[in-house]
Amino acid sequence: MNRELSSYFEEPEFKEILNKYKGMVESHTPTYFEADELADLADYFIHIGDEEESDKVIDYSLKLHPNNIDALIFKIRSLCYKKEKEKAYQLLDLIDDSTDREVMFLKAELLIDEGRLKDADQIYQTLAENEDESLDVLCDIAACYMDTNNKQYALKWLLYLKDKGYKWEDNQKYRDLLCDFHITLGNPHDAEEIFKFTLDKHPYSIKHWNGLTRCYLLQNDTLHAHEAVDFSLAIDEHDQEAIELKVYCYTKEENYSMAIDMLKKLLPVEDINRERIYALLAQCHTLSNNNEEALKYYKLWLLNGKLTDYEKAELYALIAMCYCNMDKPQEGMPYIDMTLDIDSLNYGAIIQKATIHMQMEENDIAEQLIQRAQSICPDDEKEELLLAIANSHFFLKRYQDVIKWCKIAMEEYPSCKGKASVLIGYSYHEMSNEIMALAYILEALNQYKDQIEQDPKTKEMLDALILDMKEKNKNFNLEDYL
């Protein structure tokens, strides 16, 4: 949701349209709306996380304006999101004007989703020619590739923009696109410079202060991230994105109480994505080891959220994990079973169920479940599975089993040796075998440093291990061994 449209939702003009729509729903009395008004309403409900109501708005729009292209395109995209491709194509056939700009973008997006990138790119080339290769259309094409995570094609069109003589200094849309590209490619410093350029021109742009905040966070510069997001909050203290970024700053510093206080400020605010706030509150409480409060917000999320089956499955698994963290595996079991009722081939959930059985000392059942997970796991995900099994044993403090599964993973998948070395080192440390712990720390740092640097969770675990060793032995200095 762009900031301009988000701001429009606060305007009296839109509030009047929204109240008119709510009145119609409450009174069950059909009311006429212009197609553009209904499109704005659909966008609004997407903005606050209510996809179901957004779909209802579009269905109503198609009753009033059955041939409206924008409404048809909105409906087609919604069907694609729900994986109802056949219905989407049936609707697409109803659109007569195949040369309409948005229709051509939609056709290209459908082809990209099917992996037919060359065919999609041919449509984009035709579209660019139709619009005289304007900066606007070239930016939109590159943005579509960015949105679908096709970096190579996005780069192709960005380079074409440059070859055509367009300069990012002269156009905001171009600047925003480049910022997204640099952040996606892991070059936040390059995006930072463009955000600063923009903010010199538009110092009251919350969107760009938030973008600059993200750049600092990606560079682990929480000091400047706090400063940047504070400018956003000074402009609008209820901006949800800014509050979430401030929360992330606090969580990076492990200041969970401040993060939770920030999120609670949003709860009384109207027209927010409450589902998102419940999720973040649950995560913050989990990180601060307050599982009872985490459960409270996960369950509120479950009760109040309009969730897909996939999202419900993920949420049930999180609730089950909370019960496990509270040493109440019996209460977690029904939730992990509900996850598996939705997706019986979810090998991660099967491992989680095995963990619950191990917590209940039902090791034979756990072993059968681990074997089942291994039998159904795709070959290209086996590395992830083996590490998940190792982590489940680490959670249960079964350190010898952690070492066993890590060594199996290292033997079969050299790419995981960095993660596995850190996990083995931590296991030896927990067993008070500091000599072996140090050996694996040195192995991780000397041989797999690049792997570890690319995985924030593993790096965080390694840093925590080294810190804990220092706290338990004031004479320990890792530099002495490197």
N, C-alpha and C positions, 0 to 999 in steps of 0.2 A: 504494500500500500504506500503510494507516494505521499509525501508530506502535504502537497497541495490539496489532494483529495481528502486526506485526513482532516485538514483544517476546514475544508468545506463542510464537513459534518458538524462543525460547531456553529455554522452560520444560521441566522434566523430563517432564511429561505429553506434550507434543508430540514431544520427542526420542524417547520410547518408541514413539509411533505411527510416526514416520519410520523408526526402525530396524526396526520390524516390517515396514513396507512394503519397505524395501531388502532385507531378508531374503527376503521373498516373491519379489522380482524375481530375486535371485541364485539362489535354489533352484528357481525355476519351479514353486512349489507354491502353488496358490490358497489364500488366507487371507481370513477374514471381517473386514470393517470396517463400522462404522456409517457411515451416509451423511454425518453431520457430520464424522467423522474424514477421510473422503475429500475432502470440500469443503475442509477445512483443508490437506490435502496438496496439492491442486490450487492453492490460493492460494500455498502455500509455493514450489512450483516456478515459478509466475509471478514471485514475488518475487526469485528468484535467476536469472531470465532463461531458464528452461528450459521454454518453451511446449510443446515436443513431449512432455515427460514429464507436464506438466499435463494435456494432452489424453488421454494414456494412463490417467491416474488417473480422469478423468471417464468415459472409456469403460468402465473397470472398475466404477466406481460404478453406471453404468446397467445393467450385467450383474447386479449384486447387488440394485439397487434401481431397477428399470426405470421406476417411476412417480414417482420422487422429483422434485419440482418444482425444487428448487435445482440438482440435477445437470442436469436438462433445460435450465434457463435458462443454466447455465454453458456447456453444449455449444452452445446456439443462439448465444450471444455469440461463442464461438470460431469457429463457422462464418461468422458475419457478418464477423468480422475477416479471415477468409480469402476474403471475397467470394463465399461459397457460399450466396447468399440463398435459392435454391430449397430446398436441404436444410434451411436454418434454418426456413423457413415450414412444411415438412413436419413437423418436430419440434414446432413450436409448436402445430400442430393436434392433437397427441397429449395436450396438457395440457387436462384437462376443466374445471378451475376457472378460468374467465376473469376472476373477480372477485378472485383472489389478488393481493395488493399487488405482489409482484415481477413477476408476469405482466403486470400493467397497465403497470408501468414499462418492461418489455421491449417491449411492443407500441408504446408511445409512442416509445421509442428507435429502433425499426425505421422508424416513420413519419418521424421526424426525419431519419434517414439517407436517406430517399427524398425529402426536401424538403417533406413534407406537414406543415408546422408547425402549421397551424390544427387539423388532425385530431388531432395529437399533444396539442395544448394542451387539446382537448376531453376527452381521456382523463385528463389531469392534473387538470382541473377536477372531473371525476367522482370521481377518486381523493381529492382534497382534501375534497370533500363527504362521502365515505364515512368519512373519518377526522376529521370535525368540524373541519376546517381547523386541525389541531394544528400546533404549531411544527415538530415533527419532519417531518411530511410536506411542509409548505411549504418547508422548508430542502432536503429531498431533491429536490423538483421544480426549485427554482432551481439546485441543484448539477448536475442532469442537463443543464440548458440551458448551464451554464458548461462542462461537460465536452465538449459538442458545439459550443462556440464560438458559441452563439446569445445574444449579449450583450443584445439588445433584450428577448427573452423572459425572460432571467434577471433583468434590471432590473425588469420588470413584476412578477415574483413577489417580489422583494426589497422593492419598494414596498408590495406587498400585505401582506407580513409586518409592515412598519412601521404600515400602516393598521389592522391588527388589534390593535395595541397591544403587540406583542412588542418587547422591548428586548434589544439585543445584550449589554448589561452583565450580563444575567441568565442567559445560556445560551452554553455553549462552542461548540456546533455552529453557532449563529448567528454567533458571532464568527469562527470559522474560515471560514465561507462568505463573510462580508464581506471578510475578508483576501484570499481568492482573487479575489474580484470586483475589489477595488481594484488588486491587482497586475496582473490581466489588462487592466484599463483604463488602466494606466500611471500609477496614483496610489499609488506605494509609500509616500509619507509618511502617507497616511491609514491604510494597513495597518499601518505602523510603530507608530502610536499604539495600535492594538487589540492588537498583539502584546505591547507593553509592559504593557498592562493585564492581559493573560492571564498574563504571566510574573510579575507581582506576586502572582498567586494560585497559580501553579504554577511555581515557580522551577527545578524539575528536569525540565521538559518539553523534551526534545531537539527534538521536532517544532517547537515554537514558537521556540526559539533558532535553529533552522535557518531558519524563516520570517523572523525578524527579520534574519538575515544576508542573505537574498535582498533584503529591502527596502533595506538599506544598499548592496548591490552595484548595484541598479537606480538608485540615486542617486549612483553612483560614489564612495561613501564607503568606501574599502577599510579605512581605519583602524578604524572602528567595526564593519565586517564581520568583520575579524579578531577583534576583541574578542568579538563575539557568538558566532561559531562556536567560539571557544576554550572557551566555557562548555559547548557541546555535547560537545566532545572531552574535557573534564574529567569529564563524566558517563559517557561511553562512548567510549574512544579508538579503537574499531574501527567506530563508526557510519559506514556507507558514504556516506550522504548528507552528513554533516558533513565527512568527508574530501574529498569531491568539491567542496564549497563552499570549503573551505580551499584546495584546488588552484586553484579559480577565482580566489580572492583573489590567489594568487601569480602566476597568469597575467596578471591585470589589471595587476600591477606588473612584468610581464615577468621574473619570478624563476622561470624554468622549472626550474632545478635543484632548488629546494625543492619545486615542484609534483611533479616526478618522484619525489623521495624519499618524499613523502607517499603517492603511489599505490603505490609498491613495498612499502610497509608492509602493504598490503592483500593482496598476492599470496599469502602463506602462510596467510591466514585462511580457515577453512572457511565454506561456505554464503554465499559472496558472489557477486555477478554479475560473474564473471571476464571475461566478454565485454566488459562495460562498462569495466572497468579497462584491458584491452588497448587499447580504442578511445581512452580518455583519454591513456594513455601514448603512443600513436602520435601523437595530436594535439599533445601537449606537445613531443615530439621534432621534429615538423614545424615548430612555431612557433620552436623554437630552432635551426632549420636543420640538425638532425642527421638527415638523411634515411635513413641506413643503419639507425639504431635505430628510426626510424619504420616502415621497411619490416618490420623484425623483428616489431614488435608488430601491424602490420596483418596480417601473415601468420599470426601466432598467433591473432588474432581470426578469421581466415578458417578456420583449421584446427579451432578449438575452439568457434566459435559455431554455433548452430543457426539459420541465416539463411534468410530468404525470398529468392526470386529477386531481388526489388527491392533488398533489402539487399546481396546479393552483387554486383549491378550497381554499386551505389554504392561498395562496397569495392574492386572491381576498378579503378574509375576513380581512387580515391585512391592505390592502389598504382602505377598508371600515372603519376600526377602525381609521385610520389616519384622514380621513375626519370628523369622529365624534369628534375626539380630537380637530380639528380645528373649531368645531361648524358649520360644513357644512354637516349635515346629508343627505340632498337631493342628494348631489354628491356622498355620500357613498352608497346610496340605490342600484344603478345599480350593484355595485360590489358584495354586499351581495346576490343579486338576482342571479348573475352568479355562486356564490358558491352553492346556492340551486338548480340551474339548473343542476349542476354536481351531487349533493348529496342531494336529497330532504328530506332525513331522518336525516340530520345532525342537531341534536337538539341544539348543541352549536351555529350554524349559525342561527337557528330559534330564539334563545334568543338574538343574536346580532341584528337581524332584528327587534325584539320587542323593543330593546333599541333605535334603530334609530327612530322607530315610537313614542316612549315616548319623545325622544328629539324634535320631531316635534309636540308634544302635541296631538298625535293621540292615546290616551290611550286605547280606546275601541279595536282598531286593535291590539295594543300591548298585551292586556289581552287575546285575542283570540289566538295569537301566543304562549304565555306562556302556555296556556292550551293545545295547540297542541304539544308543546315540551314535556310536562308532559305525554301526552297520548302515544307518540311513544318511549319515553326513556326506555331502558332496565332496569329491576328492580335493577340489580347490579351496575347501574350508576346513580340511582336517587339521591344519596347523592351529587354527583358531580354537577348534574343539579340544585338542590336547592341552592347550594352555588354559582353557576353561576348566578342564578336569583338575589340572594342577592347582588353579586358584580356588576351586571348591574345597580341596583338601587343606589349602592354606587357611581358609576361613575357619575350618574345623580344628586347626592347629595339629593336623596330622602331617608333620613336617617330613617324615621319611617318605610318605606317599607323594608329597610335593616334589621331592628330589627325583623319585622314580619317574613320574610323569614328565617332568621337565627334561630329563635325560632322553626319554623316548622322543619327545618333540625335537630336541636338538639334533638327534641322530637322523631323523627323517627330514627335518626342515631347517637347514642352516640359517635361513633368514630370521629365525626366532631366537637365535642364540643370545642376543643381547637381553631380551626380556627374560628368557629362562635363566640366564646367569644371575641376574639380579634377584629373581625369585628364589633360586637355590641359595644364594648368599644370605638372603634374609632368613631363610629356613634354618641354616646353620647357626646364624646369630641367635635366633629364638631358642635353639637347642644348646646355647652357650658354647658352641664350638667356634671361637673367634678366629682361629687359624684358618679353618676352611672358609669361613665367611669372608675373611680378607682375601683369600685366594680367588674367590669368585668375583669379588668387587674389582680386583685388579684385572682379572680376565675381561670383565665387562668394559672397564675403562680403556684398557690397552688394545683390545681386539674389536670391540663392537660399539665404540663410542658413537659412531654415526647412526647406527640403529637406534640407540637409546635417545639421542638428541631429537630424533624424528618422532618419538613416542612420548608425549607429555606425561602420561600416567606412569610409564616405566621410569622416566627421569625423576618424577616426584617420589616414587618408591625408593630409588637409589639414594636420593638426597636425604630422605627420612631415615634410611638405614645408616648412612654415614653419621648423621646427627645423633642417632640413638647410641651408636658405638662411642662417639665422643663423650656423651653424657654419662655413660657407664664406666668409661675409662678416661679420666682427665688427661692422661699422658698420651692418648692416642692421637696421632697426627698422620693423616693419609699421605701428605706430601712426602713423608719420610720413606714411603714405599714405592712412589712413582718414579 
